[in-house]
Amino acid sequence: MLHFMHPPFPFIVGVPRSGTTLLRLMLDAHSELSIPAETGFLPDARRILAAGMADGREAFFRIVTLSPAWSGFRLEVDAFRAALEAIEPFDLGDGVRAFYRLCAAPSGKPRSGDRTPAYGAHLDAIQAVLPEARFIHVIRDGRDAAASIHRYIETQSTAHSADVEVLLRAG
């Protein structure tokens, strides 16, 4: 029997317009599970720390706080820094767990997860950092996903729909 030090950590992945947001909202409604907005920084953190930077803690802090998604997490920079400083010796997995604990704290939920569809291309790297990671791959018929993207583009103003690549990356 396997014994895990940390409870399973769900990651929701999939292609844009496949239903990952709906699943995130459903799971986030659970009384014990918090799933913040898309993070997007884990592949960068893994790559930089794998390169053997001398101060992994500071590198991780900068990657997260300089991420375009940072403002959406509504976290205090000082609280995040303090949480990372408390980790001795610093370990990227523990740093990632500290980030998600801070995200879950305002709701009083004991567990976290993630919904970043693009992480589907980084499963091995995430699993290396968080062995407790479990992946939920939302699969929607490609024709339906394409039709949904098409409808989404049609309903947006010209300024917002000009760059389909942005939409596809946004998930």
NORCORMO-V677277 format. One record per helix or strand of 3 or more residues. SS is the DSSP state (H for helix, E for strand). FROM is the first residue (numbers start at 1). TO is the last residue. If there is no record, write none. Layout:
SS&FROM&TO ; SS&FROM&TO
//
This chain:
E&9&14 ; H&20&28 ; E&33&35 ; H&42&50 ; H&56&65 ; H&70&73 ; H&77&85 ; H&92&105 ; E&111&115 ; H&117&129 ; E&133&138 ; H&142&155 ; H&158&161 ; H&164&170
//
